[in-house]
Amino acid sequence: MSPPNSAPVLSIPRQWDGRHSRAAAWLSAAAAVFFALIMLLWLVMAARGVGNGLAVPLGRLGVAMLSAGAVGLFAARALSLFPRASARLGPPVTTHTDPDWGLGVRLEQNSQVLPLILILAGCALYGAMAWWSWQSGAGAELLPFSRDNSGGAGVALVMAIAAAICVLLMVFVRVTRISYEMYPAGIVCRTPLRATTRIGWEEITEIRGRERRLSAYNTEAPVVTAVLADRSMRPRHPLFDDVGEFGIPACILRCDSNLLLGLVAHLHITPPDRALLASPSVLPWFTVHYHQQPAR
């Protein structure tokens, strides 16, 4: 799908260095292949043990699920080497229709929740089946270091319960996560447990790029900040907003942080181009590759 001919090719300033180490990406690719082989091995072992009861095969299936989640995490990291392929597998934006503002785009998140859920679910299944197989006297194939005592089975059960609780928490995070949308009329922030925030383009006086401290290891997370005309407006989100400022966390979105800053700034100062957001064919405009082409 090609963007409308009126979609401009922008010169994107690099305020943030979002480039990943190629060595780290290749190591991630190797790790993804390694865990994929482990996953296949445990799947074969699970299939071969079906005739000896369910506990051991299901436990082996849990290890395969854990490995599959690791494959997802490392594969996502490795895809940073290939931005075009990454954009096709996980588009930066998708079309979305708002009942009040009509057609626009939703900024998709660069989420690792699903692989983490798979890892935790695999741990829960393995732990539960290891405890069950030991308790039922089916052998201790899943507990090679605790064949003659109940210590390993007890630890496995505790691990299963803890992992299951974490799965529920991760599902809750997945269901209640924040989302951002852009329309010709403005920007929408939806938070399931809070009120929906609507910011019209005319309410914005300036677009800036800022860094926010999100955690101890992520102290300079890129955030696209809209300075509002109403400088007294209270922040809606404690991590991304300030008094009189509305933040779009580029750090958690699939769209390149510098590109998102450039696009939002361009749309703010160029009202006619906001109509592009209502076109389903505008999606490639949110990819870095589009803006690396000759200007139109």
Steps between C-alpha positions, in 0.01 A plus 500: 500500500642840398433824686312782326713700259460801730673324791829692529842344549636667813854568611498336841739648760659244731440630850530151647745230406269206442749283313569159644837334507530268201706258709225487763238444231696213346552346844125526553442322169736221604323472836163480322627211284644326806173517692307394189708181488438441871128550442494244218698251711256522791200478267639176357565368851146594605348322199703184564393478865122522452450128558645516854240730654435872465712657774842456340394593142317809626803598707718470192245706308539767768875518432423529127261790573767671709749461214245635251458813711878548506502463120244781477700733724831449322345498151340839565840635600664352191240659270646840589761422231228493237262794552304435180429140596420609854248755370329234289476248781391762753375822332568820697139613460163353409180667386245576770159664504393725785125560547558875534806574288457246223783318325857525626796286601589315818864502608587136569712403798828313486375250757687204647206394713398200287845330505521563874157345550617196302814469715307529824230258383771250407655533847160451663421191292843345557493563875148364543571188296832438679321511835213284372728235353696475828185487715332237283805277505539522124871557539715808525605549139419870531697528826838337423669656805228412750402141434520380860352789697200732484703822502515533124128429462419766759716758324340407167152553644593840645651598162181390322275705730721810477522474121122455470442814708745690279314378190178650635678828573650509150160433343361788707781725373425391144128574531536835679797646313488857380447582131555809285319603181541787255221662298464809280328660800763412759657233720318251723639313800293207624562338838245233598514589870500877443305748293580540131709811428441700180742772396405707195779625275390858570558442873871434439749787489823304447635149444819398681705189555578418862652219703316350794615272780280191484706266717843452653638357174301722260585853606490674159189362331395707193164675537337727240361788706219732393512832686140609555350847481334426835811497717289408804369171363572223748703199382290194417785248500761521778786364290457686171311824576582819688286797598404666173673230294371186329749222431504225237744228616698436184713259704224236507372544143604315185540821301857633504528759778667768287257441215199528731633828640549633147156389381313645799692828469426512126129434550486768769638774274344373174121476548423393139709182541294386799243368253754229410421331831150418372639309200550121542796525260697729733643211704841484317547869585579386855798288390859623483544340156239732346693810606829363366364528144554805274277791591168512315 
